[in-house]
Amino acid sequence: MFKPLRQKIQSLNKTQQDILTIILILINIGIIFFWISFFTSLSKPIPAKIEEKPLAEEIPEELKIGEVGEPEKGEKPLIELPPVISNTSGTVKEIQKDKLIILGSGSNFSDQKSRELILIFTDSTITFEPGQKVQYQGLEGLKHLKIGDFIAISSSENIRGKTEFLVNYVNKI
C-alpha cells in the first residue's frame, strides 16, 4: 500500500520533496496547536460566588405591580391575575396634548373595577386604525382618535394596578 506512495515521493526532485516535507510539518504543527487549545479550554475557572439579593430589589420599577385595586394584606383577591399585565382596553373619555384618558375595562386590576386610565404618549407610540392597515407614529395618533372610540392598548410596563403609564401601541377597534 505504501510502496507506490514511496515510489511517487522518490520520483520527485529535491525541491519538490523539500516542499512536501514543509507542508507535512506545518500540518502536524497545526494539529498540535488544535489539541493544545482544545485541552486548555476544558479547564474552566470556578465562577465567583454570586450574592443573593432579595427578589424585590431585582424587579425594575416599570415591572412592579401598582397598588390600585389590589387586595389588602391578608385579604383574598376576587380574581387571580398574572404578576405582569401589559395590555388592557377601554373607551376614550378625553384627549389631551400628550395624553389620552380612557375608561378602562378593569382587566388590569385585581378587583376588576373599571377606572380612568391615563395613557402617556411618546414619540415611539404607534396608533393603528381598525384592521391595522394604517398607523400613526407618536403624538400624531392622538389627532386620529375621538371621544367614544373603543381601543385596545399595550405597554412595555407592567400596568397591573396602575392608572397612569406609558403606552406603546393603541389599536382602534
C-alpha positions in Angstrom: 0.0 0.0 0.0 2.8 2.5 0.9 5.2 1.2 -1.8 3.5 3.1 -4.7 3.4 6.2 -2.5 7.1 5.9 -1.6 8.0 5.5 -5.2 6.0 8.6 -6.2 7.8 10.6 -3.5 11.2 9.3 -4.5 10.4 10.2 -8.2 10.0 13.9 -7.1 13.1 16.1 -7.4 14.8 17.5 -4.3 12.9 20.8 -4.2 9.5 19.2 -4.5 10.5 16.7 -1.7 11.5 19.7 0.5 8.2 21.5 -0.2 6.2 18.3 0.6 8.2 17.9 3.9 7.5 21.5 4.9 3.8 21.1 4.2 3.6 17.9 6.3 5.5 19.6 9.2 3.0 22.6 9.1 0.0 20.2 9.1 1.5 18.4 12.2 2.1 21.8 13.9 -1.5 22.8 13.2 -2.8 19.6 14.7 -0.7 20.1 17.8 -1.9 23.7 18.3 -5.5 22.5 17.9 -5.2 19.8 20.6 -3.4 22.2 22.9 -6.1 24.9 22.6 -8.8 22.2 23.0 -7.4 20.9 26.2 -6.7 24.3 27.7 -10.2 25.4 27.0 -11.6 22.4 29.0 -10.3 23.7 32.3 -12.7 26.5 33.2 -12.1 28.8 36.2 -14.5 28.4 39.1 -17.1 31.2 38.9 -17.2 33.7 41.7 -19.8 33.3 44.3 -22.9 35.3 43.4 -24.5 37.3 46.2 -28.2 36.6 46.7 -30.4 39.7 46.7 -34.0 39.9 47.7 -36.3 39.5 44.8 -38.0 42.9 45.4 -34.7 44.7 44.6 -34.2 42.8 41.3 -37.6 43.9 39.7 -37.2 47.1 37.7 -39.6 49.9 38.5 -41.6 49.6 35.3 -42.3 45.9 36.1 -43.5 46.4 39.7 -47.2 46.0 40.5 -49.2 49.1 41.2 -51.4 49.4 44.3 -54.7 50.4 42.8 -57.4 47.7 43.0 -55.0 45.3 44.8 -56.3 43.4 47.9 -55.2 44.5 51.3 -52.7 42.3 53.2 -54.4 39.1 54.2 -57.4 39.8 52.0 -58.2 37.3 49.3 -58.3 38.8 45.7 -61.5 38.5 43.7 -59.6 37.1 40.8 -56.1 35.8 40.5 -54.1 37.9 37.9 -50.7 37.2 36.5 -47.9 39.2 38.1 -47.3 41.1 34.9 -50.0 42.6 32.7 -49.1 44.7 29.6 -52.4 45.3 27.9 -56.0 46.3 28.5 -58.9 48.1 26.7 -61.3 50.9 27.2 -63.3 53.8 25.8 -61.7 57.2 25.1 -63.0 59.7 27.5 -60.7 62.7 27.0 -57.9 63.6 24.6 -55.1 65.9 25.8 -51.9 67.3 24.2 -49.7 64.2 25.0 -52.1 62.0 27.0 -55.3 60.0 26.5 -57.7 59.4 29.3 -59.9 56.3 28.9 -62.4 54.5 31.0 -60.5 51.2 31.3 -62.2 47.8 31.3 -60.7 46.9 34.7 -58.8 43.9 33.4 -55.5 45.2 34.9 -56.9 45.4 38.4 -57.5 42.5 40.9 -60.9 43.9 41.9 -61.8 44.1 38.1 -63.4 47.6 38.6 -63.3 49.9 35.6 -61.3 53.1 36.3 -60.0 56.1 34.4 -56.6 55.4 32.9 -54.1 58.0 31.8 -52.1 56.8 28.8 -49.0 58.8 28.2 -48.0 59.0 24.5 -44.3 59.2 23.5 -42.6 59.6 20.1 -42.5 55.8 19.8 -46.2 55.2 20.5 -48.0 53.7 17.5 -51.7 54.2 16.9 -53.4 51.8 14.5 -56.7 52.3 12.6 -59.1 49.3 12.7 -57.6 46.4 10.8 -54.1 47.8 11.5 -53.6 48.8 7.8 -53.0 52.5 8.7 -50.7 53.5 11.6 -49.6 56.8 13.1 -46.4 57.5 15.0 -46.1 59.4 18.2 -48.4 62.3 19.1 -49.9 62.2 15.6 -52.0 59.2 16.7 -53.9 61.4 19.2 -55.2 63.5 16.3 -56.9 60.4 14.8 -58.8 59.4 18.0 -62.1 60.7 19.1 -64.1 60.6 22.3 -66.1 57.4 22.4 -63.6 55.2 20.4 -63.1 51.8 21.9 -59.4 51.0 21.9 -57.0 48.2 23.0 -53.7 49.3 24.3 -50.3 47.7 25.0 -47.4 48.9 27.1 -43.9 47.8 27.8 -44.5 48.5 31.5 -46.4 46.3 33.9 -49.8 48.0 34.1 -51.2 45.8 36.8 -52.7 48.0 39.5 -51.6 51.3 37.7 -53.8 54.1 36.4 -51.1 56.1 34.6 -48.4 54.6 32.3 -46.6 55.0 29.0 -48.4 53.4 26.1 -46.6 51.7 23.2 -49.5 50.6 20.9 -53.1 51.8 20.6 -55.5 49.8 18.4 -58.8 51.4 17.4 -61.4 48.6 17.4 
